[in-house]
Amino acid sequence: MFNFVIISALICGLAIAVNACSITLPEDVKGFAPVLLTRSPSDSDYELFKPTGKTTKLPNGTKLLLACTGSKNVIVSEKKSTLELTCSGKKFVDGNNNEYDLKDLVCKSIPSPTLRATDKACSQNRGVIHQPGFTVNKKFYGPVFEICYNDDDEHTWYTHNTINGATIDNSISESTRRAFSAKGMKYSTKKTNEYYTQANQVELFKKLFGSKQTYIDGSDYFARGHLTPDADFIFGYEQLATYFYTNVAPEYQLINAGNWLRVEELARSVAASYGDDLETYNGYLGQLQLAKNNGQLVDIFLDDGKKIEAPKYYFKVLLHKPSDEGIVFVTVNNPFAADGEAEEICENVCDQADLKHDNFPTLSKGYTFCCRLDEFKLRYDGLPEDLEAGKLMTRKN
């Protein structure tokens, strides 16, 4: 009986594999790919496609809905915004049994995301969860990730996303310039764009520090510092979903392209080494202050209403729940800092975790240190209260 069960299971698995369709990345998907939604034969509705590795098998009968969201956006070859296919044998076919090759199905432009405000409170009722996703046939699909945001003070308490470690090394390369949206904020997109221009920052800093100020110039200026980065996602349409102003804060460009980028790259590398999902929580804390010539410290905001604050620190929590491991990376948002170690708010465990970069101690690139999650939460209470990690995350071979 035991052998019969094993043999039956093997035969069943073989049958599924033989009849399965496959999606291989990045070969089968282009940068302007439609939003991919899948529905298994046993499910009642579609969900965002999540690859399981370089090649993902879809059982016979699986439905695939492709959607080019956004105004006047269509699948170029079909001249329509959506196309439903079914896995039949090893082929994707439409209702008339016409066969399609996924790599030939591209949108006129990258599918546009939707930002949905929920009624779910977060950060001890100081914010509300906002969800970037996609609206297809008047229905929301997602979220791609979550943003804990308060539109009264334009403050983001954290963002929460998952890095697909099994697939992150096969993400789709797409370099189209993307515009940010102030959807969900009280400020308009046009006004928020103006606050981030270098011209606005130069004039602002002249008012604060005098005409000879040295804090803002061609290389030292505040960029739109992503909290959840676009490169944490596999598809171009997911990457575009990170371009909401609720997912950024003013970050010195030398740091945005310096150690904060090193932290983001390290997080993806760690996820790939696990070959598994890593959860991340990203945010900022503290108020950046810069000194006048007389030593007086000035709080830095980009707007006159003092809503768009430049934070003192950026942070990224990494969690691997199956192993109960976690770590927090913290980067100082001040290339003019005089002593990085004086800015540490926890015991620095980067060396102990063997999760570090040679540039982490470099002040001009954003001094970076590492905390245990429990110790970090003593200094920042904006994260979910039940967020825990019993063990320190360490580098995998």
Buried (B, 14 or more C-beta within 10 A) or exposed (E): EEEEEEEEEEEEEEEEEEBBBBBBBBEBBBBBBBBBBBBBEEEEEBEBBBBEBBBBBBBBBBBBBBBBBBEEBBBEEBEEBBBBBBBBEEBBBBEEEEEBEBBEBBBBBBBBBBBBBEEEEBBEEBBBBBBBBBBBEEEEBBBBBBBBBBBEEBBBBBBBBBBBBBBBBBBBEBEEEBEBBBBBBEBEBEEBBBBBEBEBBBEBBEEBBEEEBEBBEEEBBBBBBBBBBBBBBBBBBBBBBBBBBBBBBBBBBBBBBBBBBBBBEBBBBBBBEBBBBBBBBBBBBBBBEBEEEEEEEBEBBBBEEEBBBBBBBBBBBBBBEEEEBBBBBBBBBBBEBEEBEEBBBBEBBBEBBEBBBEBBBBBBBBBBBBBBBBEBBEBBEBBBEEBEBEEBBEEBE
